[in-house]
Amino acid sequence: MPTLTIPGGSLHYELRGTGPLLLISQSGEGDAGRTADLVGHLADSRTVITYDRRGLGRSTIPDTTVSVREHADDVHHLLAHLTDEPVAMLGQSLGASIGLHLAAEHPGQIGLLIAHEPVSPWLLPEPGRARHRAELAAIRDLYLATDLPTALKEVTRVLGITPGGDVEPGLTAFPMTAEREAAFDFFIRHDFQAVIDDPGPDDACRVPVVSAAGERTPATVFDRQCADRLAALTGVPLAVFPGGHNGNLSHPRAYAARLREVLAAPLIASTP
């Protein structure tokens, strides 16, 4: 499997399919294989790039927090290694936050960013910004004081994730292995802190951005509020996708069909 040397470590990545490049930046504990079902429905028309975010799986696992900007810089090096042309990017949750930094700081590498429910409190006005940073801090503290199952219950509540229920048949199983527990540990211990500390990009975004949200994600949770706020800031209507916060995992076939529509549609800004 290909591995790229990056400043401070290495990044594992995978390529699958044929056609224009599409980078998927997954969130949570998701590594390059977590979106295998979704990629399977896209590979006939897209060359899909997935990777293990630094801190997960086969990439370098540091013992300190990696900032969202540093995660974006890792993707910058990955894309510079693979192509000289701008690519389409689908960012999921933290992956969407990474995409917003990448689009602002390395605009020549991204032709279109689809940002699905970015966990970016900096998008929100106060007092919501501080409130949602406090929510994430409370989950991190809970995890450090108790255990992973207890913390995951709060993660699903705060992000509006509905576990189980209505999912497509034949999904790949991802049991809670020791490797997955270790990935969750880095995610909650370090990536939560990165999101809390993230001030947002220094530069204005000069890349077309489509904000997206799952049809089942409650309007009251902060990731949906971030998606709504991003849509308002860009002037591009919110793209609604099947499923909820993790619709790319629970409804990969329908999600892929909707993604194809968004990739093919012209961006039409809303009237101010």
C-alpha positions as a Markdown table, in Angstrom:
| # | Residue | x | y | z |
|---|---|---|---|---|
| 1 | Met | 0.0 | 0.0 | 0.0 |
| 2 | Pro | 1.4 | 3.4 | -0.9 |
| 3 | Thr | 2.8 | 5.6 | 1.9 |
| 4 | Leu | 3.9 | 9.2 | 1.5 |
| 5 | Thr | 6.6 | 10.9 | 3.6 |
| 6 | Ile | 5.3 | 14.2 | 5.0 |
| 7 | Pro | 6.8 | 16.8 | 7.3 |
| 8 | Gly | 6.9 | 15.1 | 10.7 |
| 9 | Gly | 5.8 | 11.6 | 9.6 |
| 10 | Ser | 4.1 | 9.5 | 6.9 |
| 11 | Leu | 0.7 | 9.3 | 5.4 |
| 12 | His | -1.0 | 6.1 | 4.1 |
| 13 | Tyr | -3.3 | 6.5 | 1.1 |
| 14 | Glu | -5.2 | 4.5 | -1.4 |
| 15 | Leu | -6.4 | 5.0 | -4.9 |
| 16 | Arg | -9.4 | 3.2 | -6.4 |
| 17 | Gly | -11.4 | 3.6 | -9.6 |
| 18 | Thr | -11.0 | 5.3 | -13.0 |
| 19 | Gly | -11.7 | 8.9 | -14.0 |
| 20 | Pro | -11.3 | 12.4 | -12.5 |
| 21 | Leu | -9.8 | 12.5 | -9.0 |
| 22 | Leu | -12.1 | 12.7 | -6.0 |
| 23 | Leu | -10.5 | 13.0 | -2.6 |
| 24 | Ile | -12.6 | 11.8 | 0.4 |
| 25 | Ser | -11.5 | 13.0 | 3.8 |
| 26 | Gln | -13.4 | 11.0 | 6.4 |
| 27 | Ser | -14.0 | 11.9 | 10.0 |
| 28 | Gly | -14.1 | 10.1 | 13.3 |
| 29 | Glu | -11.8 | 7.1 | 13.6 |
| 30 | Gly | -12.3 | 6.5 | 9.8 |
| 31 | Asp | -9.2 | 5.4 | 7.9 |
| 32 | Ala | -8.7 | 4.9 | 4.2 |
| 33 | Gly | -10.9 | 1.8 | 4.2 |
| 34 | Arg | -13.8 | 3.2 | 6.2 |
| 35 | Thr | -15.6 | 4.5 | 3.1 |
| 36 | Ala | -15.1 | 1.3 | 1.1 |
| 37 | Asp | -18.8 | 0.9 | 0.4 |
| 38 | Leu | -19.2 | 4.5 | -0.8 |
| 39 | Val | -16.1 | 4.3 | -3.0 |
| 40 | Gly | -17.4 | 1.1 | -4.5 |
| 41 | His | -20.4 | 3.0 | -5.9 |
| 42 | Leu | -18.1 | 5.8 | -7.3 |
| 43 | Ala | -15.2 | 3.9 | -8.7 |
| 44 | Asp | -16.7 | 3.4 | -12.2 |
| 45 | Ser | -16.4 | 7.1 | -13.0 |
| 46 | Arg | -14.0 | 8.6 | -10.4 |
| 47 | Thr | -10.5 | 7.8 | -9.2 |
| 48 | Val | -11.1 | 8.1 | -5.5 |
| 49 | Ile | -8.3 | 9.0 | -3.1 |
| 50 | Thr | -8.7 | 8.0 | 0.6 |
| 51 | Tyr | -6.2 | 8.1 | 3.3 |
| 52 | Asp | -5.4 | 7.4 | 7.0 |
| 53 | Arg | -5.5 | 10.8 | 8.7 |
| 54 | Arg | -2.3 | 11.4 | 10.8 |
| 55 | Gly | -3.0 | 9.7 | 14.1 |
| 56 | Leu | -4.9 | 6.8 | 12.7 |
| 57 | Gly | -4.1 | 3.4 | 11.3 |
| 58 | Arg | -1.1 | 3.1 | 9.0 |
| 59 | Ser | -0.1 | 6.8 | 9.1 |
| 60 | Thr | 2.2 | 8.3 | 11.7 |
| 61 | Ile | 0.6 | 8.3 | 15.2 |
| 62 | Pro | 2.0 | 11.2 | 17.2 |
| 63 | Asp | 1.5 | 11.6 | 20.9 |
| 64 | Thr | 0.4 | 15.2 | 20.7 |
| 65 | Thr | -2.6 | 17.0 | 19.1 |
| 66 | Val | -2.4 | 17.6 | 15.3 |
| 67 | Ser | -4.1 | 20.9 | 14.5 |
| 68 | Val | -6.8 | 21.1 | 11.8 |
| 69 | Arg | -4.4 | 23.3 | 9.8 |
| 70 | Glu | -1.7 | 20.6 | 10.1 |
| 71 | His | -4.2 | 18.0 | 8.9 |
| 72 | Ala | -4.9 | 20.2 | 5.9 |
| 73 | Asp | -1.2 | 20.6 | 5.2 |
| 74 | Asp | -0.9 | 16.8 | 5.2 |
| 75 | Val | -3.6 | 16.7 | 2.5 |
| 76 | His | -1.8 | 19.5 | 0.6 |
| 77 | His | 1.3 | 17.3 | 0.4 |
| 78 | Leu | -0.7 | 14.3 | -0.6 |
| 79 | Leu | -2.4 | 16.1 | -3.5 |
| 80 | Ala | 0.9 | 17.7 | -4.6 |
| 81 | His | 2.4 | 14.2 | -4.8 |
| 82 | Leu | -0.5 | 12.8 | -6.9 |
| 83 | Thr | -1.5 | 15.6 | -9.3 |
| 84 | Asp | -0.8 | 19.1 | -10.6 |
| 85 | Glu | -4.5 | 19.6 | -11.3 |
| 86 | Pro | -7.3 | 20.7 | -8.9 |
| 87 | Val | -9.4 | 17.9 | -7.6 |
| 88 | Ala | -12.9 | 17.6 | -6.2 |
| 89 | Met | -13.0 | 17.0 | -2.5 |
| 90 | Leu | -15.7 | 15.5 | -0.2 |
| 91 | Gly | -15.1 | 16.3 | 3.4 |
| 92 | Gln | -17.0 | 14.6 | 6.2 |
| 93 | Ser | -17.4 | 16.3 | 9.6 |
| 94 | Leu | -13.7 | 16.8 | 10.6 |
| 95 | Gly | -12.8 | 16.1 | 7.0 |
| 96 | Ala | -15.0 | 19.0 | 6.0 |
| 97 | Ser | -13.2 | 21.2 | 8.5 |
| 98 | Ile | -9.9 | 20.1 | 7.0 |
| 99 | Gly | -11.2 | 20.9 | 3.5 |
| 100 | Leu | -12.2 | 24.4 | 4.5 |
| 101 | His | -8.6 | 25.1 | 5.6 |
| 102 | Leu | -7.2 | 23.4 | 2.5 |
| 103 | Ala | -9.5 | 25.4 | 0.2 |
| 104 | Ala | -8.5 | 28.7 | 1.8 |
| 105 | Glu | -4.7 | 28.0 | 2.2 |
| 106 | His | -4.1 | 26.0 | -1.0 |
| 107 | Pro | -6.9 | 27.0 | -3.4 |
| 108 | Gly | -5.1 | 25.8 | -6.5 |
| 109 | Gln | -5.5 | 22.2 | -5.4 |
| 110 | Ile | -9.3 | 22.1 | -4.9 |
| 111 | Gly | -11.7 | 22.7 | -7.8 |
| 112 | Leu | -14.8 | 22.0 | -5.6 |
| 113 | Leu | -15.3 | 21.3 | -2.0 |
| 114 | Ile | -18.4 | 19.5 | -0.7 |
| 115 | Ala | -18.3 | 20.1 | 3.1 |
| 116 | His | -20.7 | 17.7 | 4.8 |
| 117 | Glu | -21.6 | 19.0 | 8.3 |
| 118 | Pro | -18.2 | 20.5 | 9.2 |
| 119 | Val | -17.4 | 20.3 | 12.9 |
| 120 | Ser | -16.2 | 23.9 | 12.9 |
| 121 | Pro | -17.5 | 26.0 | 15.8 |
| 122 | Trp | -15.5 | 29.0 | 14.4 |
| 123 | Leu | -18.2 | 29.2 | 11.7 |
| 124 | Leu | -20.9 | 30.2 | 14.3 |
| 125 | Pro | -21.5 | 33.5 | 16.0 |
| 126 | Glu | -21.3 | 33.8 | 19.7 |
| 127 | Pro | -22.6 | 32.5 | 22.0 |
| 128 | Gly | -23.1 | 29.4 | 20.0 |
| 129 | Arg | -19.4 | 29.1 | 19.1 |
| 130 | Ala | -18.4 | 28.9 | 22.8 |
| 131 | Arg | -21.3 | 26.6 | 23.7 |
| 132 | His | -20.4 | 24.0 | 21.1 |
| 133 | Arg | -16.7 | 24.2 | 21.9 |
| 134 | Ala | -17.7 | 23.5 | 25.5 |
| 135 | Glu | -19.8 | 20.5 | 24.4 |
| 136 | Leu | -16.8 | 18.9 | 22.7 |
| 137 | Ala | -14.6 | 19.6 | 25.7 |
| 138 | Ala | -17.1 | 18.0 | 28.0 |
| 139 | Ile | -17.1 | 14.8 | 25.8 |
| 140 | Arg | -13.3 | 14.7 | 25.8 |
| 141 | Asp | -13.2 | 15.1 | 29.6 |
| 142 | Leu | -15.9 | 12.4 | 30.0 |
| 143 | Tyr | -13.8 | 10.0 | 27.8 |
| 144 | Leu | -10.7 | 10.7 | 29.8 |
| 145 | Ala | -12.5 | 10.1 | 33.1 |
| 146 | Thr | -14.6 | 7.1 | 32.1 |
| 147 | Asp | -14.4 | 4.9 | 29.0 |
| 148 | Leu | -15.1 | 4.8 | 25.2 |
| 149 | Pro | -18.7 | 3.4 | 25.3 |
| 150 | Thr | -19.8 | 6.2 | 27.7 |
| 151 | Ala | -18.2 | 8.9 | 25.6 |
| 152 | Leu | -19.6 | 7.5 | 22.3 |
| 153 | Lys | -23.1 | 7.9 | 23.7 |
| 154 | Glu | -22.4 | 11.6 | 24.1 |
| 155 | Val | -20.8 | 11.8 | 20.7 |
| 156 | Thr | -23.9 | 10.5 | 19.0 |
| 157 | Arg | -26.2 | 12.8 | 21.0 |
| 158 | Val | -24.1 | 16.0 | 20.4 |
| 159 | Leu | -23.7 | 15.3 | 16.7 |
| 160 | Gly | -27.2 | 14.1 | 16.2 |
| 161 | Ile | -26.1 | 10.6 | 15.1 |
| 162 | Thr | -28.9 | 7.9 | 15.1 |
| 163 | Pro | -27.1 | 4.6 | 15.5 |
| 164 | Gly | -28.5 | 1.6 | 13.7 |
| 165 | Gly | -32.1 | 2.0 | 12.4 |
| 166 | Asp | -32.6 | 2.7 | 8.7 |
| 167 | Val | -29.5 | 1.6 | 6.8 |
| 168 | Glu | -28.9 | 0.1 | 3.4 |
| 169 | Pro | -28.4 | -3.7 | 3.3 |
| 170 | Gly | -25.1 | -5.4 | 2.7 |
| 171 | Leu | -22.9 | -2.9 | 4.5 |
| 172 | Thr | -19.3 | -3.8 | 5.3 |
| 173 | Ala | -19.0 | -4.6 | 9.0 |
| 174 | Phe | -16.5 | -2.6 | 11.1 |
| 175 | Pro | -16.3 | -4.4 | 14.5 |
| 176 | Met | -14.8 | -2.6 | 17.5 |
| 177 | Thr | -11.3 | -4.0 | 17.2 |
| 178 | Ala | -8.3 | -2.9 | 19.3 |
| 179 | Glu | -7.1 | -0.9 | 16.3 |
| 180 | Arg | -10.4 | 0.9 | 16.0 |
| 181 | Glu | -10.4 | 1.6 | 19.7 |
| 182 | Ala | -6.9 | 3.1 | 19.4 |
| 183 | Ala | -8.2 | 5.3 | 16.5 |
| 184 | Phe | -11.1 | 6.5 | 18.6 |
| 185 | Asp | -8.7 | 7.3 | 21.4 |
| 186 | Phe | -6.6 | 9.6 | 19.2 |
| 187 | Phe | -9.8 | 11.1 | 17.7 |
| 188 | Ile | -11.4 | 12.0 | 21.0 |
| 189 | Arg | -8.2 | 12.8 | 22.9 |
| 190 | His | -6.5 | 14.8 | 20.3 |
| 191 | Asp | -8.7 | 15.7 | 17.3 |
| 192 | Phe | -11.5 | 17.0 | 19.6 |
| 193 | Gln | -8.9 | 19.3 | 21.1 |
| 194 | Ala | -7.9 | 20.4 | 17.6 |
| 195 | Val | -11.5 | 21.3 | 16.7 |
| 196 | Ile | -11.9 | 23.2 | 20.0 |
| 197 | Asp | -8.7 | 25.2 | 19.3 |
| 198 | Asp | -9.3 | 25.8 | 15.6 |
| 199 | Pro | -9.7 | 29.5 | 14.9 |
| 200 | Gly | -10.5 | 28.9 | 11.2 |
| 201 | Pro | -8.5 | 29.7 | 8.1 |
| 202 | Asp | -6.5 | 32.9 | 8.0 |
| 203 | Asp | -7.4 | 33.6 | 4.4 |
| 204 | Ala | -10.8 | 33.9 | 2.7 |
| 205 | Cys | -11.8 | 30.9 | 0.7 |
| 206 | Arg | -11.5 | 31.3 | -3.1 |
| 207 | Val | -12.7 | 27.9 | -4.0 |
| 208 | Pro | -16.3 | 26.9 | -4.8 |
| 209 | Val | -17.9 | 25.3 | -1.7 |
| 210 | Val | -21.1 | 23.4 | -1.4 |
| 211 | Ser | -22.3 | 22.9 | 2.2 |
| 212 | Ala | -24.1 | 19.6 | 2.8 |
| 213 | Ala | -26.1 | 18.0 | 5.5 |
| 214 | Gly | -27.9 | 14.7 | 6.1 |
| 215 | Glu | -31.7 | 14.7 | 5.9 |
| 216 | Arg | -31.9 | 13.0 | 9.3 |
| 217 | Thr | -29.5 | 15.3 | 11.1 |
| 218 | Pro | -31.5 | 17.4 | 13.6 |
| 219 | Ala | -31.5 | 21.1 | 12.9 |
| 220 | Thr | -30.6 | 21.8 | 16.6 |
| 221 | Val | -27.2 | 20.1 | 16.7 |
| 222 | Phe | -24.1 | 22.1 | 16.1 |
| 223 | Asp | -22.7 | 20.2 | 13.1 |
| 224 | Arg | -26.0 | 20.9 | 11.2 |
| 225 | Gln | -25.9 | 24.5 | 12.4 |
| 226 | Cys | -22.3 | 24.8 | 11.0 |
| 227 | Ala | -23.6 | 23.4 | 7.7 |
| 228 | Asp | -26.4 | 25.9 | 7.6 |
| 229 | Arg | -24.1 | 28.8 | 8.5 |
| 230 | Leu | -21.6 | 27.8 | 5.8 |
| 231 | Ala | -24.4 | 27.7 | 3.2 |
| 232 | Ala | -25.4 | 31.2 | 4.2 |
| 233 | Leu | -21.8 | 32.5 | 4.0 |
| 234 | Thr | -21.2 | 31.0 | 0.6 |
| 235 | Gly | -24.6 | 31.9 | -0.9 |
| 236 | Val | -24.9 | 28.4 | -2.3 |
| 237 | Pro | -28.0 | 26.5 | -1.2 |
| 238 | Leu | -27.5 | 23.6 | 1.3 |
| 239 | Ala | -27.2 | 20.2 | -0.4 |
| 240 | Val | -29.3 | 17.6 | 1.5 |
| 241 | Phe | -27.9 | 14.1 | 1.4 |
| 242 | Pro | -29.5 | 10.7 | 2.4 |
| 243 | Gly | -29.1 | 9.6 | 6.0 |
| 244 | Gly | -27.7 | 11.6 | 8.8 |
| 245 | His | -24.3 | 12.8 | 10.0 |
| 246 | Asn | -22.7 | 9.5 | 8.8 |
| 247 | Gly | -25.0 | 9.1 | 5.7 |
| 248 | Asn | -21.9 | 8.2 | 3.6 |
| 249 | Leu | -21.5 | 5.1 | 5.8 |
| 250 | Ser | -25.2 | 4.1 | 6.4 |
| 251 | His | -26.5 | 4.8 | 2.9 |
| 252 | Pro | -23.5 | 4.5 | 0.5 |
| 253 | Arg | -25.5 | 3.7 | -2.6 |
| 254 | Ala | -28.0 | 6.6 | -2.2 |
| 255 | Tyr | -25.2 | 8.9 | -1.0 |
| 256 | Ala | -23.1 | 8.2 | -4.0 |
| 257 | Ala | -26.0 | 8.9 | -6.3 |
| 258 | Arg | -26.6 | 12.3 | -4.6 |
| 259 | Leu | -22.9 | 13.1 | -4.7 |
| 260 | Arg | -22.8 | 12.5 | -8.5 |
| 261 | Glu | -25.7 | 15.0 | -8.8 |
| 262 | Val | -23.9 | 17.6 | -6.8 |
| 263 | Leu | -20.6 | 17.1 | -8.6 |
| 264 | Ala | -22.3 | 17.6 | -11.9 |
| 265 | Ala | -24.5 | 20.6 | -11.0 |
| 266 | Pro | -23.5 | 24.2 | -11.6 |
| 267 | Leu | -23.2 | 26.3 | -8.5 |
| 268 | Ile | -26.0 | 28.8 | -8.2 |
| 269 | Ala | -25.6 | 31.4 | -5.5 |
| 270 | Ser | -28.7 | 32.3 | -3.6 |
| 271 | Thr | -30.1 | 35.9 | -3.8 |
| 272 | Pro | -28.8 | 38.0 | -0.9 |
